[in-house]
Amino acid sequence: MAVTTKALARTSAALTSTTLYTVPASTTAVVTNIAVTNSAATAATFTVTFDGVDLLKDVALAANTTAFFDLKQVLATTKIVAGLASATTVRFHISGVEIA
């Protein structure tokens, strides 16, 4: 079994729910950290879901700030992490490990 630490997603938010990461075939993923940044001069909100279940729902993010979330969430093959925000100035940075 190979265990690979990696950046699972590094992307700007969309205004509608968009897939940020899909667990590859024959792989299990563990999401370990999520950082969400807002580079705008105004506040924003964001949502992150794991396989359609809200993990972080409509979280407020002040202007020019970053929120950090440390967790250990296991995702099986083909499960997805999705996200959206109220502004495209929000960016998602998701880290974890893949076990294949």
N, C-alpha and C positions, 0 to 999 in steps of 0.2 A: 504494500500500500504506500503510495507516494502522498506526502502531505506538502502542499505548496502554499506558502503565505503570499498573499497578493492584494493588490488594489482591485476590488470587484467592480467599482464604478467611480468615475470621476467625470461629472457632467453638469451642465446647467439644467435647471428645472424647466419643465414645460408647464403650461397653464392647465393642462388636462392630464389625467393619469397616464404615465408613460413607463414602460419597462426600463428599469435601470440595470438589472442583472438577471440572467437566467442561469440556473445551475446546469452545467453540461451533463450530457448522458454519462451514465456509469460513474457519477461523482456525487459526493455529499459535500455541502458547503456549510461553514460555520461563520456567520457574520459576527465580528468582534467589536467593531467600532463604526460609528456613523458621526461624521462632522457635517454640519450644515451651515453654510456661510450666506450672509446677505450683504452685498457690496453697495446697496443703494442707500440714499440719504433718508429713506422712509422705511417704516416697518413693513414686514411681510408675514405671511403664514405659510406653513408647509405641512404635507402629509406624507408618511411613508407606510406602505403596506407590505406584508409578507404573505404571498400566495392569496391575495384578496382580503386578508384580515388586517385591520388597522393596527399598527404598532404605535405610530405617532400621528395623532389626528388633529389637524388644524392648530398646530403649535405656533404660537406667536414668536417672531424673531425680530428683535429691535434693529434699527438701522445700523449698518456697519459693524455687525457682530457675528460671532460664530457660536453655535451650540454644539456640545460634544456629548455623545451617548456611548457608554461602554456596556456591552452586552455579550451574551453567548447564545445565539439563536441558530439552531440547526435547520437546514433546508435540504430536502431530498432532491434527487434527480428531477429536472425540468421545472422545479418550483421557481417562482419569480419574486423579485423585489421591485416594487413600483413606487413612483413618487410623483408629486405635483406641488406647485407653489402658486402663490398669488402674484408673483413677479418673476420674470426671467433672470433677475439679478441674483436669485438664490441658486446656490450650487451645492450638489451632493458629493460627498467624499465617503465611500464605503469600503472598509477593509475587512479582510477575513482570511480564512484558509479553505482550500479545496482538498478533499481527500478522495483519491481515485485508486 
